[in-house]
Amino acid sequence: MAITIYHNPSCGTSRNTLAMIRQSGEEPEVVEYLETPPSRERLVELIRAIGITPRALLRRRGTPYDALGLHDPKWTDDELIDLMIAHPILIERPIVVTAKGARLCRPSELVLEILPNPDIGSFTKEDGEVVPHKSRGR
C-alpha cells in the first residue's frame, strides 16, 4: 500500500512530516487537501481510521472556527463533517495513511509509528528541534 499525506505546504508541521516520510525512503502520494479536499465519505473514513472524533480533527487557528461558533457543543458530528467539507481549512493537518494505519501527525514525529521503515536516523525539524534517532523495536 502506498503512503498518502493530506498536506498543506504552508504548514511547518506538515512539511516536517513529509520530509520524515521521504527520509524513510518512501515517496508518498501528496494530497494538497486545500486544493483537492477529500470527499465526505473519505473524510469519514479518515476520522474512523485515526480513531478520533470529528471535533478532534477541527483546526482553530487561521480558520473560520471562531466565526462559525464551533466551540459550541451544539454541533453534531455530521454537522462538523459538513463544515469541514465546506471549509477544508478547518481540517487539521497533516493526516498520513499507510498500511500500518492512519495518524493525525501533530507532532510530526507521530508519523514514525506508521511508517514501514521508521528508522530514519536523526532528523532536525525546520525550527531546529532534533527528533532523536530511534532503532526499530524500541
N, C-alpha and C positions, 0 to 999 in steps of 0.2 A: 504494500500500500504506500502511496506517495504521502509526503508531508504537505499539509496545507497550512498557511498562516493567513489569518484575516488581519491585515496590516494597514497602518496609517503611517506613511513615510515622514510625516511631520512630528511623530511621537518618538522621543528618545528610547522609551521602554520597548516600543515595537521594533525600532532599528537595532537595539541591542539583542533582542530575541532572534531576529532574522540573522544577525551576524553569528550568534551561537549555533544556530541550525547549520549555517554554512561551514562554520569551523568544525562541525561534527562530520563533515564530508558529504552532507546532503544538499541538494538544490530543491527547495520546496516550491510548490505552486504558491505564488503570491497573489492574494486576492485583496486589492485595494478596496476595502468594503465601502468607502465613501463614494467611490466611482461605480462600483458594482456591488450593491448591497445584497445580502443573502435574501432568499425568498422567505416568506413567513414560515413555511414548512421547514426549511433548512435552519432558520434561527431557533425554532422549537427543538429540532434535533440537537443543535449545538448546546443549548441550555441543558437539555436532558443528559447529554454525554458528559458535560462538565460536572453535572451534579449540583447545580445551584438554582436559585430561583430567578425569574426574570428581573426582579428588583435588584438582585445582587450583580446583574450584568449592566445595570444603568451607570452611565458616566455622568457626572455632575458638572465638572469644570469645563468651561468653554462650550456649553450646550444649552438648549432651552429648558433644562431640568427645572430651574427655579421659576422661570416664567410660566411653565406649564403646571407648577404646583405639584411636582411628582413626589415630594416628601410626604404628601398626604396619603395615609394608608387606605383611602377610599378606592384607589386604583386597583383593579383586578389584574391578575397575571395576563389575561388575554388583552386587556386594555394597554398594559405596559408593552407587550409584544407589538401590538398595533402601532403604538407611538414610536417604538424603535424602528419599525419598518418605514414609517412616515418621516422619521428624523434619524437616519443611520448614525449621526454624530453622537446619539445617545448610547450607542453600543460601546461598552468598554473594550479596550484592546490591549495587547494582541491576543487573539484566540488561535491556538495551534492544535491541529488534529493529526495524529499519527496512528499507526497500527496498535500502539500501546495505550491510546486513549486521547482525551481532549483536555486542554487546560486553558484557563484564563491566566496568562503568564505575567502576572504582576505580583512579585517582582519577576524580571525576565528570566532569572535562573530556574524558575519552576519548569521551564521547557526541558531541562535536563532529565526530569522524571519520566518523560515520554519519548525521548529520542532513542532510536535504535542503537546509536553509539554515543552515550552521554559523557564519555571520557574525552573531553575537548581540550584538556590541558588547562593552562592558566588563561584567563580571559579578563581583559580590562574593559569595563563599560565606558561609554562616552564621557561620563562625569568623573572618570578616574578611579572609581571603585573597582577593586580587584575581586573577581569571583575565584575563590580558591580551587585548585586542581583537586578533583575527587576521582579516585580509581573506581572501576566497576566493582560492584559487590559491597560497597560501603554504604 
